[in-house]
Amino acid sequence: MHYPPITKAKIEFAKEVSKDYKLDIKPVEVNKNLTSKNVKYVVDINVLENGQIVKINDTKMKIRIALPEDLKGFNKYEVVYISNDEIKETIPAIVEDGYIVFETS
């Protein structure tokens, strides 16, 4: 087994970007402040090019992340953008074939 566990995910960009872009997703511990706001699962998402984090602005992308077993079966899913342990933005999400799917820029 890999440690940390590998999270299955995919990214699609609305317009052409470098073919070297790779999606890097790492599960992160959910702090108590966020648990009280019903946050169940936190991942750190980065786009990498040659191992370096790429800043992406104003490029729409669709991200698909495999849902952990214990998060399946809820009535509603939302993705939140967290900075400094605070929710900064809420993004609508759907579940498709065991993946949570959302669009962001």
NORHUHU-V162336 format. One record per residue. N is the residue number from 1. RES is the residue in one small letter. PSI is psi in whole degrees, -180 to 180 (999 if undefined). OMEGA is omega in whole degrees, 0 to 359 (none if undefined). Layout:
n=N res=RES psi=PSI omega=OMEGA
n=N res=RES psi=PSI omega=OMEGA
This chain:
n=1 res=m psi=139 omega=179
n=2 res=h psi=146 omega=170
n=3 res=y psi=128 omega=353
n=4 res=p psi=161 omega=181
n=5 res=p psi=144 omega=179
n=6 res=i psi=130 omega=179
n=7 res=t psi=123 omega=178
n=8 res=k psi=130 omega=181
n=9 res=a psi=161 omega=177
n=10 res=k psi=155 omega=176
n=11 res=i psi=140 omega=175
n=12 res=e psi=133 omega=179
n=13 res=f psi=145 omega=180
n=14 res=a psi=-31 omega=178
n=15 res=k psi=166 omega=186
n=16 res=e psi=130 omega=175
n=17 res=v psi=178 omega=181
n=18 res=s psi=137 omega=178
n=19 res=k psi=-15 omega=181
n=20 res=d psi=-4 omega=180
n=21 res=y psi=134 omega=176
n=22 res=k psi=145 omega=178
n=23 res=l psi=129 omega=179
n=24 res=d psi=118 omega=182
n=25 res=i psi=127 omega=179
n=26 res=k psi=124 omega=174
n=27 res=p psi=142 omega=181
n=28 res=v psi=148 omega=178
n=29 res=e psi=138 omega=179
n=30 res=v psi=121 omega=181
n=31 res=n psi=161 omega=186
n=32 res=k psi=-36 omega=178
n=33 res=n psi=-40 omega=181
n=34 res=l psi=-33 omega=177
n=35 res=t psi=-40 omega=181
n=36 res=s psi=-17 omega=178
n=37 res=k psi=18 omega=176
n=38 res=n psi=23 omega=174
n=39 res=v psi=125 omega=186
n=40 res=k psi=-25 omega=190
n=41 res=y psi=130 omega=181
n=42 res=v psi=133 omega=173
n=43 res=v psi=149 omega=173
n=44 res=d psi=118 omega=184
n=45 res=i psi=125 omega=175
n=46 res=n psi=152 omega=170
n=47 res=v psi=128 omega=182
n=48 res=l psi=147 omega=170
n=49 res=e psi=118 omega=184
n=50 res=n psi=40 omega=176
n=51 res=g psi=-3 omega=180
n=52 res=q psi=141 omega=179
n=53 res=i psi=132 omega=179
n=54 res=v psi=131 omega=174
n=55 res=k psi=126 omega=180
n=56 res=i psi=123 omega=179
n=57 res=n psi=141 omega=174
n=58 res=d psi=28 omega=173
n=59 res=t psi=114 omega=180
n=60 res=k psi=140 omega=175
n=61 res=m psi=149 omega=175
n=62 res=k psi=126 omega=181
n=63 res=i psi=135 omega=178
n=64 res=r psi=124 omega=180
n=65 res=i psi=130 omega=179
n=66 res=a psi=130 omega=180
n=67 res=l psi=130 omega=173
n=68 res=p psi=150 omega=182
n=69 res=e psi=-43 omega=185
n=70 res=d psi=-3 omega=178
n=71 res=l psi=6 omega=178
n=72 res=k psi=151 omega=173
n=73 res=g psi=6 omega=175
n=74 res=f psi=157 omega=181
n=75 res=n psi=-30 omega=186
n=76 res=k psi=141 omega=177
n=77 res=y psi=139 omega=172
n=78 res=e psi=152 omega=175
n=79 res=v psi=136 omega=178
n=80 res=v psi=144 omega=174
n=81 res=y psi=124 omega=184
n=82 res=i psi=133 omega=174
n=83 res=s psi=132 omega=182
n=84 res=n psi=44 omega=178
n=85 res=d psi=22 omega=176
n=86 res=e psi=143 omega=177
n=87 res=i psi=119 omega=182
n=88 res=k psi=-27 omega=184
n=89 res=e psi=144 omega=176
n=90 res=t psi=131 omega=185
n=91 res=i psi=129 omega=178
n=92 res=p psi=147 omega=181
n=93 res=a psi=155 omega=175
n=94 res=i psi=165 omega=175
n=95 res=v psi=129 omega=182
n=96 res=e psi=120 omega=175
n=97 res=d psi=41 omega=177
n=98 res=g psi=5 omega=178
n=99 res=y psi=143 omega=168
n=100 res=i psi=134 omega=187
n=101 res=v psi=131 omega=178
n=102 res=f psi=160 omega=177
n=103 res=e psi=144 omega=179
n=104 res=t psi=167 omega=173
n=105 res=s psi=999 omega=none
